[in-house]
Amino acid sequence: MKILIVDDEPLILNGLVKIVREVAPTGTEIRDALNAPEALETMKGYMPDVTITDINMPEKNGFELIEEARLEGLCDRFIILTGYDEFEYVRQALRSGVVDYLLKPLDKAEIAALLGRVKQELPAASDSEYSRHAERILAYMQANYMNDLSLDHLADRMNLHPNYISSLFKKETGDTFVNYLNALRIREAQKLLKTQPHLTVCAIGQQVGYDTKHYFTKVFKKYAGTTPGAYREGEQREENEP
């Protein structure tokens, strides 16, 4: 299991790392970050299974970190830590879909039980059903990438927990569900841009699962390095060259 711990106070951060290291399940890997931007950068290469984060931090607070990390598909499990015992924080934490909400100072037994629960949700390497689940999910996505897909939809369809599917993706593909789905859609869009010149960019975007031309263009540029129109023009020029 991979854990990321985020707190803007170095002494507190070191203490949290020490406590979590003592009580985390065997084989757990732990990294830390002093603020949200550093945490987001760490997540890109580390892909934590769960992030333990303070709420009150400079630049971006814990809730903004959670929102951006989920938007980018970098982490989908979060444990909120705070020294402020206020109901509004609890309500906001619950609305953010966090795993749990813990008050400082950290209770070892409480965090141990919580991390044990998270560990149980992760697919084990020895899981005899693991490969079969992965094959079913990837095949379903290949056939339905153009539809409105989400982790919750896959979970209902496959009768699996969303967190299990998220972790399975990381183990099987080395990528997140969101990145894998977008990359798949953009590959299919590239095929259509090359082979279907009569289709508009907007129509192609809709065929691969994007409702608006603006969003399709934004995602296409992120994964292909250029806009759909420029990609099509480049392909046509190559075909016309002697």
C-alpha positions as CSV (number, residue, x, y, z in Angstrom):
1,M,0.0,0.0,0.0
2,K,1.2,3.5,-0.9
3,I,0.5,6.4,1.5
4,L,1.1,10.1,1.0
5,I,1.1,12.4,4.1
6,V,0.6,16.1,3.7
7,D,1.1,18.8,6.3
8,D,2.7,22.3,6.1
9,E,4.4,22.1,9.5
10,P,7.6,20.1,9.3
11,L,7.7,18.9,12.9
12,I,4.1,17.8,12.7
13,L,4.7,16.1,9.4
14,N,7.7,14.2,10.7
15,G,5.6,13.1,13.7
16,L,2.7,11.9,11.5
17,V,5.1,9.9,9.3
18,K,6.6,8.3,12.3
19,I,3.2,7.3,13.8
20,V,1.9,6.0,10.4
21,R,5.0,4.0,9.8
22,E,4.6,2.3,13.2
23,V,1.0,1.2,12.7
24,A,0.6,0.8,8.9
25,P,0.2,-2.7,7.4
26,T,3.4,-4.6,6.6
27,G,4.9,-3.5,3.3
28,T,3.4,0.0,3.3
29,E,5.4,2.7,1.4
30,I,5.2,6.2,2.8
31,R,6.0,9.6,1.3
32,D,5.4,13.1,2.5
33,A,4.8,16.6,1.2
34,L,4.8,20.1,2.9
35,N,2.0,21.6,0.8
36,A,-0.7,20.9,-1.8
37,P,1.4,21.8,-4.9
38,E,4.2,19.5,-3.7
39,A,1.7,16.8,-2.9
40,L,0.2,17.0,-6.4
41,E,3.6,16.8,-8.0
42,T,4.5,13.8,-5.9
43,M,1.2,12.1,-6.8
44,K,2.0,12.1,-10.5
45,G,4.9,9.7,-10.2
46,Y,3.9,8.0,-6.9
47,M,0.1,7.4,-7.4
48,P,-0.8,6.8,-3.7
49,D,-3.5,4.5,-2.6
50,V,-4.5,6.9,0.1
51,T,-3.5,10.5,1.0
52,I,-3.6,11.7,4.6
53,T,-3.8,15.5,4.5
54,D,-4.1,18.5,6.8
55,I,-6.9,21.0,6.0
56,N,-5.3,24.3,6.8
57,M,-2.4,24.9,4.4
58,P,-1.1,27.9,2.4
59,E,-1.7,28.2,-1.3
60,K,-4.2,25.4,-1.4
61,N,-6.1,23.9,1.5
62,G,-6.8,20.2,2.0
63,F,-10.2,20.3,0.2
64,E,-8.7,22.0,-2.8
65,L,-6.0,19.4,-2.9
66,I,-8.6,16.6,-2.9
67,E,-10.6,18.3,-5.6
68,E,-7.6,18.8,-7.9
69,A,-6.2,15.3,-7.2
70,R,-9.5,13.7,-8.1
71,L,-9.9,15.8,-11.2
72,E,-6.5,14.7,-12.4
73,G,-7.1,11.1,-11.4
74,L,-4.1,11.1,-9.1
75,C,-5.7,9.7,-6.0
76,D,-9.2,8.8,-4.9
77,R,-8.9,8.0,-1.2
78,F,-8.3,10.7,1.4
79,I,-8.1,10.9,5.2
80,I,-8.6,14.4,6.5
81,L,-6.5,15.5,9.6
82,T,-7.1,18.7,11.5
83,G,-6.8,20.3,14.8
84,Y,-10.1,22.1,14.5
85,D,-13.0,20.2,16.0
86,E,-15.7,22.1,14.1
87,F,-18.8,20.6,12.6
88,E,-18.5,22.6,9.4
89,Y,-15.2,20.9,8.6
90,V,-16.8,17.5,9.3
91,R,-19.7,18.3,6.9
92,Q,-17.3,19.5,4.2
93,A,-15.1,16.5,4.6
94,L,-18.1,14.2,4.2
95,R,-19.2,16.1,1.1
96,S,-15.7,15.6,-0.3
97,G,-16.1,11.9,0.0
98,V,-13.1,11.4,2.3
99,V,-12.4,8.0,3.8
100,D,-12.5,9.4,7.3
101,Y,-12.0,12.6,9.4
102,L,-9.4,12.5,12.2
103,L,-8.4,15.1,14.8
104,K,-4.9,15.9,15.9
105,P,-3.2,14.5,17.9
106,L,-3.4,11.3,16.0
107,D,-4.7,8.2,17.8
108,K,-2.5,5.3,16.9
109,A,-5.2,2.6,17.3
110,E,-7.7,4.7,15.3
111,I,-5.3,5.3,12.3
112,A,-4.2,1.6,12.4
113,A,-7.7,0.4,12.1
114,L,-8.5,2.9,9.3
115,L,-5.4,1.9,7.3
116,G,-6.2,-1.7,7.8
117,R,-9.6,-1.1,6.3
118,V,-8.1,0.7,3.3
119,K,-5.7,-2.2,2.8
120,Q,-8.5,-4.7,2.6
121,E,-10.1,-2.7,-0.2
122,L,-7.0,-3.0,-2.4
123,P,-6.5,-5.9,-4.8
124,A,-3.9,-8.4,-3.5
125,A,-1.3,-9.7,-5.9
126,S,-2.4,-13.2,-4.9
127,D,-6.0,-12.6,-5.7
128,S,-7.0,-15.5,-8.0
129,E,-9.8,-13.3,-9.5
130,Y,-7.6,-10.3,-10.2
131,S,-6.6,-11.1,-13.8
132,R,-10.1,-12.1,-14.7
133,H,-11.5,-8.8,-13.3
134,A,-8.9,-6.8,-15.2
135,E,-9.6,-8.5,-18.5
136,R,-13.4,-8.0,-18.1
137,I,-13.0,-4.3,-17.2
138,L,-10.6,-3.5,-20.0
139,A,-12.7,-5.4,-22.5
140,Y,-15.8,-3.5,-21.4
141,M,-14.1,-0.2,-21.7
142,Q,-12.8,-1.0,-25.2
143,A,-16.4,-1.7,-26.2
144,N,-18.0,1.2,-24.4
145,Y,-15.4,4.0,-24.3
146,M,-17.8,6.2,-26.2
147,N,-20.4,6.1,-23.5
148,D,-20.6,7.9,-20.2
149,L,-18.2,5.8,-18.2
150,S,-17.2,6.3,-14.5
151,L,-15.7,4.2,-11.7
152,D,-19.2,4.0,-10.1
153,H,-20.7,2.8,-13.4
154,L,-18.0,0.1,-13.7
155,A,-18.5,-0.9,-10.1
156,D,-22.2,-1.5,-10.6
157,R,-21.6,-3.3,-13.9
158,M,-18.9,-5.6,-12.6
159,N,-20.2,-5.9,-9.1
160,L,-16.9,-4.7,-7.6
161,H,-16.0,-1.8,-5.2
162,P,-15.0,1.4,-7.0
163,N,-11.8,1.6,-4.9
164,Y,-10.9,-2.0,-5.9
165,I,-11.3,-1.1,-9.6
166,S,-9.2,2.1,-9.1
167,S,-6.3,0.1,-7.5
168,L,-6.6,-2.7,-10.1
169,F,-6.1,-0.1,-12.8
170,K,-2.9,1.1,-11.2
171,K,-1.5,-2.4,-10.9
172,E,-2.6,-3.6,-14.3
173,T,-1.9,-0.5,-16.5
174,G,0.4,1.6,-14.4
175,D,-2.1,4.4,-14.9
176,T,-5.3,5.8,-13.4
177,F,-8.8,5.1,-14.6
178,V,-9.3,8.6,-15.9
179,N,-6.0,8.8,-17.8
180,Y,-6.5,5.3,-19.3
181,L,-10.0,6.2,-20.5
182,N,-8.9,9.5,-22.0
183,A,-5.9,8.0,-23.7
184,L,-8.2,5.3,-25.2
185,R,-10.7,7.9,-26.4
186,I,-8.0,10.1,-28.0
187,R,-6.5,7.1,-29.8
188,E,-9.8,6.3,-31.3
189,A,-10.4,9.9,-32.2
190,Q,-7.0,10.0,-34.0
191,K,-8.2,7.0,-36.1
192,L,-11.4,8.8,-37.0
193,L,-9.6,12.1,-37.9
194,K,-7.4,10.2,-40.3
195,T,-10.0,7.9,-41.9
196,Q,-13.3,10.0,-41.8
197,P,-12.5,13.4,-43.4
198,H,-16.2,14.1,-43.8
199,L,-16.8,14.2,-40.0
200,T,-16.4,17.4,-38.2
201,V,-14.2,17.7,-35.1
202,C,-17.3,18.1,-33.0
203,A,-18.9,15.0,-34.4
204,I,-15.8,12.9,-33.8
205,G,-15.5,14.2,-30.2
206,Q,-19.1,13.1,-29.6
207,Q,-18.4,9.7,-31.1
208,V,-15.6,9.0,-28.7
209,G,-17.4,10.2,-25.6
210,Y,-17.0,14.0,-25.3
211,D,-20.2,16.1,-25.1
212,T,-18.6,19.4,-26.2
213,K,-16.0,20.4,-28.8
214,H,-14.3,22.6,-26.3
215,Y,-13.7,19.8,-23.8
216,F,-12.7,17.4,-26.6
217,T,-10.1,19.8,-27.9
218,K,-8.7,20.4,-24.5
219,V,-8.3,16.7,-23.7
220,F,-7.0,15.9,-27.2
221,K,-4.3,18.6,-26.9
222,K,-3.3,17.3,-23.5
223,Y,-2.8,13.7,-24.8
224,A,-1.8,14.3,-28.4
225,G,0.2,17.5,-28.1
226,T,-1.9,19.4,-30.7
227,T,-5.5,20.2,-31.5
228,P,-7.7,17.8,-33.4
229,G,-7.9,20.2,-36.4
230,A,-4.1,20.6,-36.5
231,Y,-3.6,16.8,-36.2
232,R,-6.0,16.2,-39.1
233,E,-4.2,18.8,-41.3
234,G,-0.8,17.2,-40.5
235,E,-2.1,13.8,-41.5
236,Q,-3.5,15.1,-44.7
237,R,-0.3,16.8,-45.6
238,E,1.7,13.6,-45.1
239,E,-0.7,11.7,-47.4
240,N,-0.4,14.3,-50.1
241,E,3.4,14.5,-50.1
242,P,5.0,12.6,-53.0
